[in-house]
Amino acid sequence: SLPPGPWGLPILGYLPFLKGDAHISFKNLSKKYGPIYSTKLGDQLIVVLSDYRHIREAFRKEEFSGRPHTELSSILGGYGVINSDGKLWKDQRKFVYERLRNFGVTAFGKGKKAMEARIMKEVDMFLKSLQSQASTNESKGVDVNPLLATSISNVICSIVMSVRFQNEDPQFERFMNLIDEGFKLFESMAVVNFLPFVKYFPSLRKTKKTLSKNRDEMGEYFQEKINEHRTTFDSSNIRDVLDSYLFEIEKAKSENRSDKLFNGMNHDRQMQQIIGDLFSAGMETIKNTLQWGLVYMMHKPDVAKAVQDELDAVVGRGRLPSLEDMPFLPYTEATILEILRRSSIVALGTIHAVTRDVKFNGYTIPKNTQIVPLLHAVHMDPELWENPEEFNPNRFLTPAGRVTKPEFFLPFGVGRRMCLGDTLARMELFLFFSSLMHTFRIESPAGQPLPNLKGNAGVTITPDDHRVYLIPRKLETSDSCEFLYPKIDTTESALRNRG
């Protein structure tokens, strides 16, 4: 038998009754039907999981690791790693994970140091740009979004295809416009995933055509980078993820198995989509989380001051924080964790599909059912978090002041399809957030209301457009941001080395 759930209408299912943001509607339904419930959206059966134990149990099983076959996946053609399935997905996930580790996306060793230097190069550019804009737009504040987008994008683009952009680069601005347009088009096409017949409506046919054009233009840009890499490729000097793919392609050719590589799919299309997957996943979520961090610091000046007091005590005023400081900055780390919990920007998690009929928790779930992990409900569950609406970093600290992460904290998902770049994300969030807080006081511009905390639900939950009033906190060694990646003497701070 299926899990319980609300009845819908013929053909339309429960779609007409979903009001407002989907994650809120789904959370309200879980209060009525329990932590596992089912419903139909159009002709698509979905099962919603709102208990972290069920999410963990389900997503560690191989039969729950499929991806929905939607209009979006048909446009993407099954390429890449995010929307691919089966053997291609397994092979590509393993390949990309290993290559990211090779290029420094690791929690240990020399690679971690190299990645930290790469990130700090972008942090330095970001802080200098902020300082410049803060001095020229003092009265109205700074729009941090485009500056963050460039710096965060440069981290992942340098790893994937050895590309860096400058602020206000026309090519990058066009690139970002395509990403933003793509997300909006995906949202407007979402109804087709549940009511396939509406794709023949004139407005949605136009949307699909625009979406395909959007994908083609991005593909053309990525193909330029692939072609450039081919002309300069040196198998003894693998520069980035794209070179790693070219190496695999050449190796497959030499072993007469080229037709089997990538499950027989087009090699260039696969590389295009991998670049797109890594770029969109590696930029949008980090950028939005950091923007939410600024919003919460404007709302919670006491938390912002506590973070800065800790940074001053541990790091001092002569340099920026480093990853080596992280164990000695528990309140700063706890604040980042609370930003992740409270914003829960991927509110519905990564939607899975079951690859065969399965029995789960006493229920039968048919093949191709979509499985929704309701992460927003987990992170806002009053049974798990005291006063979940309140922004309180102390919930991630033990009485002894050490950082603790409960098993029901799932910001990067869980299981076989959890975020590939969670290690990189943690590095970026810590280095960007701590450096920003160490360099500026964060306030709302005079006469402007604080951004609301509800946000705007789409592919991710984004804060309202806002500006930030930045007040420089002078470093002892410089009046400007001339403090690119510091070399750290691990004996320099007694406080930093306690324990």
Secondary structure, DSSP 8 states (H G I E B T S, - for coil): --------BTTTBTGGG--S-HHHHHHHHHHHH-SEEEEEETTEEEEEE-SHHHHHHHHTSGGG-B----HHHHHHTT-SSSS--HHHHHHHHHHHHHHHHHTT-SSSHHHHHHHHHHHHHHHHHHHHHHHHHHHHSTTT-B--HHHHHHHHHHHHHHHHHS----TT-HHHHHHHHHHHHHHHHHHHHGGGGT-GGGGGSHHHHHHHHHHHHHHHHHHHHHHHHHHHHHHH--TT---SHHHHHHHHHHHHHHTT-GGGGGGG--HHHHHHHHHHHHHHHHHHHHHHHHHHHHHHHHH-HHHHHHHHHHHHHHH-SSS---GGGGGG-HHHHHHHHHHHHHH-SSTT---EE-SS-EEETTEEE-TT-EEEE-HHHHHT-TTTSSSTTS--GGGGB-TTS-B---TT--TT--STTS-TTHHHHHHHHHHHHHHHHHHEEEE--TT-----SS-EESSSEE-----BEEEE---SS-SSS---S----TTS-TGGG--
